[in-house]
Amino acid sequence: MDQFEKEMKSKAMQIIPEIQIGKNGLTESLVGELKHRFEKRSLIKIKVHPTFQADRARIAEKLALDCNARVIETKGNTIVLYNPKSKKTKEKQVIQQGRKPKRQNTTH
């Protein structure tokens, strides 16, 4: 385990699960919701309902592949994913480089 994974696991301990995988398993809407959440944050914790009978590691890999994310941890009924390309992460990198982030045009 590298230093990055240790840091992400530490951060993941402080957040609550945002998404729950229920008895219906991996649905298109669940993946869509996960992608939407990754637009706002880079680290997401997912809870897998105990009645959903499937290999947690396989579920994590499938979700990571679908969302261009990285599996940080699978432990019990919990999966932690990291997406370095999330909007929040991009803005943070720009700020660290001393530039202001570009504003999104939000006209309706």
NUSE-124202 format. One record per residue: residue number from 1; residue in one letter; x, y, z of N, C-alpha, C in turn. Coordinates in pm, 1 decimal. Layout:
% NUSE-124202
+-----+----+----------+----------+----------+----------+----------+----------+----------+----------+----------+
:   i : aa :      npx :      npy :      npz :     capx :     capy :     capz :      cpx :      cpy :      cpz :
+-----+----+----------+----------+----------+----------+----------+----------+----------+----------+----------+
: NUM :  A :        X :        Y :        Z :        X :        Y :        Z :        X :        Y :        Z :
...
+-----+----+----------+----------+----------+----------+----------+----------+----------+----------+----------+
% end
This chain:
% NUSE-124202
+-----+----+----------+----------+----------+----------+----------+----------+----------+----------+----------+
:   i : aa :      npx :      npy :      npz :     capx :     capy :     capz :      cpx :      cpy :      cpz :
+-----+----+----------+----------+----------+----------+----------+----------+----------+----------+----------+
:   1 :  M :     84.3 :   -118.0 :      0.0 :      0.0 :      0.0 :      0.0 :     89.1 :    124.7 :      0.0 :
:   2 :  D :     59.8 :    215.6 :    -91.6 :    141.2 :    336.7 :   -100.1 :     85.4 :    446.9 :     -8.2 :
:   3 :  Q :    159.3 :    554.9 :      1.9 :    123.1 :    665.9 :     90.8 :    -10.9 :    728.0 :     50.1 :
:   4 :  F :    -33.5 :    736.2 :    -80.0 :   -158.8 :    794.0 :   -129.8 :   -279.0 :    714.6 :    -78.5 :
:   5 :  E :   -273.0 :    582.2 :    -89.1 :   -384.4 :    499.1 :    -43.0 :   -405.6 :    514.2 :    107.1 :
:   6 :  K :   -297.8 :    524.9 :    182.7 :   -310.8 :    545.6 :    327.1 :   -384.2 :    676.0 :    356.6 :
:   7 :  E :   -348.2 :    782.1 :    284.5 :   -413.4 :    911.7 :    303.7 :   -561.7 :    904.5 :    267.4 :
:   8 :  M :   -593.4 :    838.7 :    156.5 :   -732.4 :    828.3 :    113.6 :   -814.8 :    743.0 :    211.6 :
:   9 :  K :   -756.6 :    635.5 :    261.7 :   -826.9 :    553.4 :    360.6 :   -854.4 :    633.7 :    486.6 :
:  10 :  S :   -758.5 :    714.2 :    525.3 :   -775.4 :    798.9 :    643.2 :   -888.8 :    898.0 :    622.0 :
:  11 :  K :   -894.3 :    959.1 :    504.6 :  -1001.9 :   1053.1 :    472.3 :  -1136.8 :    981.8 :    464.4 :
:  12 :  A :  -1135.1 :    860.1 :    412.6 :  -1259.8 :    785.1 :    396.9 :  -1321.5 :    749.2 :    531.5 :
:  13 :  M :  -1239.4 :    735.1 :    632.3 :  -1291.9 :    703.2 :    765.6 :  -1377.8 :    817.0 :    819.7 :
:  14 :  Q :  -1356.4 :    936.1 :    769.8 :  -1425.5 :   1054.1 :    820.0 :  -1554.7 :   1086.1 :    744.4 :
:  15 :  I :  -1580.4 :   1015.7 :    635.9 :  -1702.3 :   1043.8 :    559.0 :  -1802.9 :    931.2 :    576.0 :
:  16 :  I :  -1928.7 :    965.1 :    555.5 :  -2034.1 :    865.1 :    564.8 :  -2065.7 :    812.7 :    424.7 :
:  17 :  P :  -2119.0 :    690.4 :    415.2 :  -2155.0 :    637.3 :    283.7 :  -2261.7 :    724.9 :    218.0 :
:  18 :  E :  -2239.7 :    756.7 :     91.0 :  -2332.1 :    842.4 :     16.4 :  -2428.5 :    762.4 :    -69.1 :
:  19 :  I :  -2386.9 :    645.5 :   -107.2 :  -2466.3 :    562.3 :   -197.8 :  -2477.8 :    423.5 :   -137.6 :
:  20 :  Q :  -2594.7 :    363.8 :   -154.1 :  -2614.5 :    227.3 :   -106.1 :  -2655.3 :    138.7 :   -223.1 :
:  21 :  I :  -2589.5 :     25.9 :   -232.7 :  -2624.9 :    -73.7 :   -334.1 :  -2720.5 :   -170.4 :   -266.6 :
:  22 :  G :  -2842.7 :   -174.6 :   -315.7 :  -2946.3 :   -258.5 :   -256.1 :  -2960.7 :   -391.6 :   -326.3 :
:  23 :  K :  -3075.5 :   -452.1 :   -305.6 :  -3100.1 :   -585.7 :   -360.8 :  -3103.8 :   -587.5 :   -512.8 :
:  24 :  N :  -3127.4 :   -471.2 :   -576.5 :  -3129.2 :   -465.8 :   -722.7 :  -2989.7 :   -465.9 :   -783.0 :
:  25 :  G :  -2889.1 :   -445.0 :   -699.0 :  -2751.2 :   -450.4 :   -746.5 :  -2710.0 :   -327.4 :   -823.8 :
:  26 :  L :  -2619.6 :   -347.6 :   -918.1 :  -2567.5 :   -236.9 :   -998.5 :  -2663.8 :   -206.5 :  -1111.7 :
:  27 :  T :  -2727.2 :    -92.2 :  -1101.2 :  -2819.7 :    -49.9 :  -1205.2 :  -2759.7 :     69.1 :  -1279.1 :
:  28 :  E :  -2816.8 :     99.5 :  -1392.1 :  -2771.2 :    213.4 :  -1471.1 :  -2789.9 :    343.9 :  -1394.2 :
:  29 :  S :  -2901.5 :    353.3 :  -1322.2 :  -2927.3 :    475.6 :  -1245.7 :  -2829.1 :    490.2 :  -1129.3 :
:  30 :  L :  -2788.9 :    379.8 :  -1068.9 :  -2690.8 :    384.9 :   -959.8 :  -2556.2 :    434.9 :  -1011.7 :
:  31 :  V :  -2514.1 :    384.7 :  -1125.8 :  -2387.8 :    428.3 :  -1185.5 :  -2397.5 :    575.4 :  -1224.7 :
:  32 :  G :  -2511.6 :    616.7 :  -1278.4 :  -2532.7 :    756.7 :  -1313.7 :  -2525.1 :    847.5 :  -1191.2 :
:  33 :  E :  -2585.0 :    804.3 :  -1082.9 :  -2580.6 :    882.2 :   -959.2 :  -2438.2 :    891.1 :   -906.0 :
:  34 :  L :  -2364.7 :    783.1 :   -915.1 :  -2225.2 :    783.3 :   -870.4 :  -2141.7 :    880.6 :   -953.6 :
:  35 :  K :  -2162.4 :    879.7 :  -1085.0 :  -2091.1 :    973.9 :  -1172.4 :  -2126.3 :   1117.5 :  -1135.7 :
:  36 :  H :  -2252.8 :   1141.5 :  -1106.1 :  -2296.9 :   1275.1 :  -1066.9 :  -2228.8 :   1318.3 :   -936.6 :
:  37 :  R :  -2219.6 :   1227.6 :   -842.0 :  -2153.1 :   1259.0 :   -714.6 :  -2005.0 :   1288.5 :   -734.9 :
:  38 :  F :  -1941.9 :   1218.3 :   -828.4 :  -1800.1 :   1242.3 :   -855.5 :  -1776.4 :   1381.4 :   -915.4 :
:  39 :  E :  -1878.8 :   1444.0 :   -969.6 :  -1864.0 :   1580.9 :  -1018.8 :  -1840.2 :   1677.8 :   -903.5 :
:  40 :  K :  -1888.5 :   1641.4 :   -785.5 :  -1879.3 :   1730.1 :   -670.0 :  -1767.6 :   1693.8 :   -573.5 :
:  41 :  R :  -1729.9 :   1569.6 :   -568.5 :  -1624.1 :   1527.4 :   -476.3 :  -1543.2 :   1414.2 :   -536.2 :
:  42 :  S :  -1423.7 :   1398.5 :   -487.8 :  -1333.3 :   1300.0 :   -546.6 :  -1330.9 :   1167.2 :   -472.1 :
:  43 :  L :  -1376.7 :   1164.8 :   -347.4 :  -1372.7 :   1043.7 :   -265.7 :  -1514.4 :   1009.4 :   -222.0 :
:  44 :  I :  -1558.3 :    888.7 :   -255.2 :  -1695.2 :    847.9 :   -223.9 :  -1695.4 :    711.4 :   -156.9 :
:  45 :  K :  -1775.9 :    703.5 :    -51.4 :  -1791.9 :    577.5 :     21.1 :  -1929.0 :    519.0 :    -15.5 :
:  46 :  I :  -1929.7 :    390.3 :    -44.8 :  -2051.0 :    320.9 :    -88.5 :  -2077.1 :    205.7 :      7.2 :
:  47 :  K :  -2202.1 :    188.4 :     45.1 :  -2241.0 :     78.8 :    132.6 :  -2314.6 :    -25.2 :     48.7 :
:  48 :  V :  -2276.5 :   -150.5 :     63.6 :  -2342.5 :   -260.1 :     -7.1 :  -2433.7 :   -330.1 :     93.2 :
:  49 :  H :  -2562.3 :   -338.7 :     60.0 :  -2657.6 :   -402.1 :    150.6 :  -2620.2 :   -549.2 :    169.7 :
:  50 :  P :  -2625.1 :   -598.5 :    293.1 :  -2583.1 :   -736.4 :    321.2 :  -2660.7 :   -843.4 :    243.8 :
:  51 :  T :  -2784.6 :   -812.2 :    203.3 :  -2863.3 :   -911.6 :    130.0 :  -2822.4 :   -923.7 :    -16.2 :
:  52 :  F :  -2745.7 :   -827.3 :    -65.1 :  -2699.6 :   -833.0 :   -203.8 :  -2583.1 :   -931.1 :   -209.5 :
:  53 :  Q :  -2607.8 :  -1044.5 :   -267.1 :  -2509.4 :  -1152.5 :   -270.3 :  -2422.4 :  -1143.6 :   -394.9 :
:  54 :  A :  -2308.6 :  -1081.9 :   -379.9 :  -2211.9 :  -1073.3 :   -489.3 :  -2075.0 :  -1043.1 :   -429.8 :
:  55 :  D :  -1973.3 :  -1068.7 :   -507.2 :  -1836.4 :  -1043.4 :   -463.7 :  -1812.2 :   -892.6 :   -458.0 :
:  56 :  R :  -1783.7 :   -841.4 :   -338.7 :  -1765.8 :   -696.6 :   -318.9 :  -1649.0 :   -642.1 :   -402.1 :
:  57 :  A :  -1542.6 :   -718.4 :   -412.5 :  -1425.6 :   -672.6 :   -490.0 :  -1462.1 :   -657.0 :   -637.3 :
:  58 :  R :  -1541.9 :   -749.0 :   -689.8 :  -1585.1 :   -739.8 :   -829.5 :  -1676.7 :   -620.2 :   -852.3 :
:  59 :  I :  -1765.1 :   -595.8 :   -755.2 :  -1854.2 :   -479.6 :   -764.2 :  -1771.6 :   -352.1 :   -766.8 :
:  60 :  A :  -1673.8 :   -343.8 :   -677.5 :  -1587.9 :   -225.0 :   -669.5 :  -1513.3 :   -201.8 :   -800.3 :
:  61 :  E :  -1458.3 :   -306.7 :   -856.4 :  -1384.5 :   -294.0 :   -982.6 :  -1476.8 :   -249.7 :  -1096.1 :
:  62 :  K :  -1596.5 :   -304.6 :  -1099.4 :  -1693.1 :   -267.7 :  -1204.4 :  -1731.3 :   -120.3 :  -1191.9 :
:  63 :  L :  -1760.7 :    -75.3 :  -1069.5 :  -1795.5 :     65.2 :  -1048.5 :  -1678.7 :    156.6 :  -1084.3 :
:  64 :  A :  -1558.7 :    117.5 :  -1044.8 :  -1440.1 :    197.7 :  -1075.5 :  -1421.3 :    209.6 :  -1226.1 :
:  65 :  L :  -1440.2 :    101.3 :  -1296.7 :  -1426.2 :    101.9 :  -1442.0 :  -1532.7 :    191.2 :  -1506.5 :
:  66 :  D :  -1656.0 :    179.6 :  -1460.7 :  -1766.0 :    258.6 :  -1516.9 :  -1750.6 :    408.0 :  -1490.6 :
:  67 :  C :  -1685.0 :    443.7 :  -1380.1 :  -1675.4 :    585.4 :  -1340.2 :  -1534.9 :    642.5 :  -1353.3 :
:  68 :  N :  -1445.5 :    569.4 :  -1419.6 :  -1306.5 :    614.3 :  -1433.1 :  -1245.8 :    648.8 :  -1297.7 :
:  69 :  A :  -1268.9 :    561.8 :  -1201.3 :  -1222.6 :    584.1 :  -1064.5 :  -1123.0 :    476.4 :  -1024.2 :
:  70 :  R :  -1072.6 :    491.6 :   -904.8 :   -975.7 :    397.1 :   -849.0 :  -1032.7 :    340.9 :   -719.8 :
:  71 :  V :  -1024.3 :    209.3 :   -702.9 :  -1069.8 :    146.6 :   -579.0 :   -964.9 :    173.0 :   -472.2 :
:  72 :  I :  -1006.9 :    236.4 :   -365.1 :   -917.9 :    263.1 :   -253.2 :   -927.9 :    150.7 :   -151.3 :
:  73 :  E :  -1051.0 :    104.6 :   -127.0 :  -1068.5 :      1.7 :    -25.6 :  -1200.5 :    -71.0 :    -43.8 :
:  74 :  T :  -1198.7 :   -200.1 :    -18.7 :  -1320.6 :   -278.5 :     -3.0 :  -1305.5 :   -349.6 :    130.5 :
:  75 :  K :  -1395.3 :   -318.6 :    220.8 :  -1386.2 :   -374.5 :    355.7 :  -1526.4 :   -406.3 :    404.0 :
:  76 :  G :  -1553.5 :   -534.5 :    425.2 :  -1687.6 :   -573.2 :    466.7 :  -1789.3 :   -535.6 :    361.0 :
:  77 :  N :  -1887.5 :   -457.1 :    400.9 :  -1992.0 :   -411.9 :    308.0 :  -1968.1 :   -269.8 :    258.4 :
:  78 :  T :  -1843.7 :   -223.9 :    268.1 :  -1812.1 :    -86.4 :    230.2 :  -1708.6 :    -82.6 :    117.8 :
:  79 :  I :  -1733.8 :      6.2 :     22.4 :  -1642.0 :     28.6 :    -89.8 :  -1606.4 :    176.5 :    -90.6 :
:  80 :  V :  -1478.6 :    207.1 :   -110.6 :  -1434.7 :    346.0 :   -121.4 :  -1370.0 :    364.2 :   -258.1 :
:  81 :  L :  -1420.1 :    462.7 :   -332.3 :  -1367.8 :    492.9 :   -465.4 :  -1313.2 :    635.1 :   -470.2 :
:  82 :  Y :  -1210.4 :    653.9 :   -551.3 :  -1148.7 :    785.4 :   -571.0 :  -1144.3 :    815.2 :   -719.7 :
:  83 :  N :  -1188.1 :    935.5 :   -755.5 :  -1183.8 :    978.5 :   -894.2 :  -1099.0 :   1105.4 :   -902.7 :
:  84 :  P :   -977.3 :   1094.1 :   -952.9 :   -889.6 :   1211.4 :   -958.6 :   -935.2 :   1315.9 :  -1059.8 :
:  85 :  K :  -1028.3 :   1282.8 :  -1144.5 :  -1072.4 :   1375.5 :  -1248.0 :  -1200.1 :   1450.1 :  -1208.5 :
:  86 :  S :  -1238.5 :   1441.3 :  -1081.7 :  -1358.7 :   1511.6 :  -1038.9 :  -1336.5 :   1661.8 :  -1044.9 :
:  87 :  K :  -1444.3 :   1736.6 :  -1056.7 :  -1437.0 :   1882.0 :  -1068.6 :  -1367.0 :   1942.9 :   -947.3 :
:  88 :  K :  -1398.2 :   1893.5 :   -828.0 :  -1338.4 :   1947.3 :   -705.7 :  -1187.2 :   1928.4 :   -706.5 :
:  89 :  T :  -1140.9 :   1811.9 :   -747.9 :   -997.3 :   1784.3 :   -751.1 :   -928.0 :   1875.3 :   -851.8 :
:  90 :  K :   -988.4 :   1897.3 :   -968.5 :   -929.6 :   1984.8 :  -1069.7 :   -915.2 :   2126.9 :  -1016.6 :
:  91 :  E :  -1018.9 :   2177.1 :   -948.5 :  -1013.8 :   2312.1 :   -893.5 :   -904.9 :   2323.4 :   -787.7 :
:  92 :  K :   -891.9 :   2222.4 :   -704.7 :   -790.4 :   2222.6 :   -599.5 :   -650.4 :   2226.2 :   -660.3 :
:  93 :  Q :   -628.2 :   2151.1 :   -767.3 :   -498.4 :   2149.6 :   -832.9 :   -466.2 :   2285.8 :   -894.4 :
:  94 :  V :   -566.3 :   2349.3 :   -953.1 :   -546.1 :   2481.5 :  -1013.2 :   -509.6 :   2582.4 :   -904.9 :
:  95 :  I :   -579.5 :   2578.6 :   -792.7 :   -551.8 :   2670.6 :   -682.9 :   -411.1 :   2647.9 :   -629.2 :
:  96 :  Q :   -369.7 :   2522.0 :   -616.7 :   -235.8 :   2491.1 :   -567.3 :   -128.5 :   2542.6 :   -662.5 :
:  97 :  Q :   -161.9 :   2554.6 :   -790.4 :    -66.4 :   2604.7 :   -889.1 :    -66.8 :   2757.0 :   -894.5 :
:  98 :  G :   -149.0 :   2819.6 :   -810.5 :   -150.6 :   2964.9 :   -802.6 :   -239.9 :   3033.7 :   -902.9 :
:  99 :  R :   -329.2 :   2958.9 :   -967.4 :   -422.0 :   3018.1 :  -1063.6 :   -562.8 :   3012.1 :  -1007.3 :
: 100 :  K :   -648.5 :   3097.5 :  -1056.3 :   -788.6 :   3092.9 :  -1016.8 :   -860.2 :   2992.2 :  -1105.2 :
: 101 :  P :   -951.8 :   2912.8 :  -1047.0 :  -1027.0 :   2817.8 :  -1130.2 :  -1123.6 :   2891.1 :  -1223.5 :
: 102 :  K :  -1144.3 :   2833.8 :  -1340.6 :  -1237.9 :   2892.5 :  -1437.5 :  -1378.9 :   2876.1 :  -1385.4 :
: 103 :  R :  -1458.2 :   2977.9 :  -1400.9 :  -1596.8 :   2970.6 :  -1357.9 :  -1679.8 :   2907.7 :  -1468.6 :
: 104 :  Q :  -1775.4 :   2827.5 :  -1427.5 :  -1867.2 :   2766.2 :  -1521.5 :  -1978.8 :   2864.6 :  -1552.9 :
: 105 :  N :  -2017.9 :   2874.9 :  -1678.5 :  -2128.9 :   2957.9 :  -1717.9 :  -2257.2 :   2885.0 :  -1684.8 :
: 106 :  T :  -2335.2 :   2938.8 :  -1592.2 :  -2455.1 :   2870.0 :  -1545.6 :  -2581.2 :   2944.8 :  -1584.4 :
: 107 :  T :  -2589.0 :   2994.6 :  -1706.2 :  -2710.2 :   3063.4 :  -1751.8 :  -2814.5 :   2960.1 :  -1790.2 :
: 108 :  H :  -2937.1 :   2994.5 :  -1765.3 :  -3045.4 :   2899.7 :  -1797.0 :  -3128.3 :   2948.0 :  -1910.3 :
+-----+----+----------+----------+----------+----------+----------+----------+----------+----------+----------+
% end
